[in-house]
């Protein structure tokens, strides 16, 4: 008897969830609605994976035959300062309540200390726990508004965490591209390659086959909850396979594990729930790690 996810306080992108019907009861208390939606968002990835694989996820062997390894290097104060100054002022504030505007304006003062934090994190192989908590709101996607599946979580991470993510992203992305470790057929989330270039490439193949009197067959797949269903064990093994090792591998493992999220409903916020699957939505590293995962 799922029904009645009602819309109030409309915004440009979605709506606040005012009430939700669950297990034969209509919940209108904001705190209860926030908890129900948070539990749903946390559990949906596991249910999706279970339908795909049952209880047994595929085992990825560790086979690293590369002559080079990847290690996270320390960053400079100038890199941190430039990254702080590039933050968009109007970005939403996470659970840490530190705005991008504040961090930008204080970049000259905080960049030396933040640089030390970033470099110590890389050296120790530990991602700070305080930067792993996401604030979540529900965005209506379309279709029947009475179905929870028609809402997707929008995660807002602590703004300051974007600095350390940017440092790791720049280094890992450069390493993968320079060593040609990503499939040539992968177009999304890569510089100079997009859905437009993928479409152009596909069109060229069809035309070439037509000129040769051949027929082209294609299979199109829609990956359900793609980012949310990333298995951390598989991803870490794939990071090993592309040469990530030592403290750097420990850092990525730390980045993925021990995460939590809280869902907001109006002025009410749910308690924290642990996240055991997926790469963080709205993160800088998430798309790149997803590429490694499906590579």
Beta strands, then each sheet from edge to edge (+ up, - down):
strand 1: 7-8
strand 2: 16-17
strand 3: 20-22
strand 4: 25-27
strand 5: 133-140
strand 6: 151-156
strand 7: 259-265
strand 8: 268-269
strand 9: 273-275
sheet 1: 1+ 2-
sheet 2: 3+ 4-
sheet 3: 6+ 5- 7- 8+
sheet 4: 6+ 5- 7- 9+
end
